Amino acid sequence: MPIVVDIDVLLARRNMSVGEFAAAVGITPANIAVLKNGRAKAVRFATLDAICRVLECQPGDVLRYVPDE
């Protein structure tokens, strides 16, 4: 899929565990794994808002486009 989710990179920079992050965002660790592994079909704006608030970042820091070869 050409959309890549860089949550694991942002979590590593902040020394934050997936469990801490999931609790702060208000979604389950399983749903964080779905996002991290590129299996998500959609992301709600409310969830993206919470992710950006917790990680103190912009949506472009979380999502990036990589064209298929």
C-alpha positions as CSV (number, residue, x, y, z in Angstrom):
1,M,0.0,0.0,0.0
2,P,1.4,3.4,-0.9
3,I,0.4,5.0,2.4
4,V,2.9,4.4,5.2
5,V,2.2,5.0,8.9
6,D,5.3,6.0,10.9
7,I,3.9,5.6,14.4
8,D,6.7,3.3,15.5
9,V,9.3,5.8,14.5
10,L,7.6,8.6,16.4
11,L,7.1,6.4,19.5
12,A,10.8,5.4,19.4
13,R,11.8,9.1,19.3
14,R,9.7,9.8,22.4
15,N,10.6,6.6,24.2
16,M,6.9,5.8,24.5
17,S,5.5,2.2,24.6
18,V,2.6,1.1,22.5
19,G,0.6,0.5,25.7
20,E,1.2,4.0,27.0
21,F,0.4,5.5,23.5
22,A,-2.8,3.5,23.1
23,A,-4.0,4.6,26.5
24,A,-3.2,8.2,25.8
25,V,-4.9,8.1,22.4
26,G,-7.9,6.1,23.6
27,I,-7.7,3.1,21.3
28,T,-6.6,-0.5,21.9
29,P,-3.0,-1.7,21.4
30,A,-4.4,-4.1,18.8
31,N,-5.7,-1.1,16.8
32,I,-2.3,0.5,17.1
33,A,-0.8,-2.7,15.7
34,V,-3.2,-2.5,12.7
35,L,-2.1,1.0,12.0
36,K,1.6,0.2,12.4
37,N,1.5,-2.8,10.2
38,G,-0.3,-1.1,7.3
39,R,-3.5,-3.2,7.6
40,A,-5.8,-0.2,8.4
41,K,-8.3,0.7,5.6
42,A,-9.1,4.0,7.2
43,V,-8.3,6.4,10.0
44,R,-10.9,8.6,11.6
45,F,-10.0,12.3,11.9
46,A,-10.7,12.1,15.6
47,T,-8.1,9.3,16.0
48,L,-5.6,11.2,13.8
49,D,-6.2,14.3,16.0
50,A,-5.6,12.3,19.2
51,I,-2.4,10.7,17.7
52,C,-1.1,14.1,16.7
53,R,-2.0,15.6,20.1
54,V,-0.2,12.8,22.0
55,L,2.8,12.8,19.8
56,E,2.9,16.6,19.4
57,C,3.2,16.3,15.6
58,Q,1.5,17.0,12.4
59,P,-0.5,14.5,10.3
60,G,2.3,14.5,7.7
61,D,4.7,13.2,10.4
62,V,2.4,10.2,10.9
63,L,1.4,9.4,7.3
64,R,3.4,9.5,4.2
65,Y,2.8,8.5,0.6
66,V,5.2,6.1,-1.1
67,P,4.2,5.2,-4.7
68,D,4.1,1.6,-5.8
69,E,6.9,0.6,-8.1
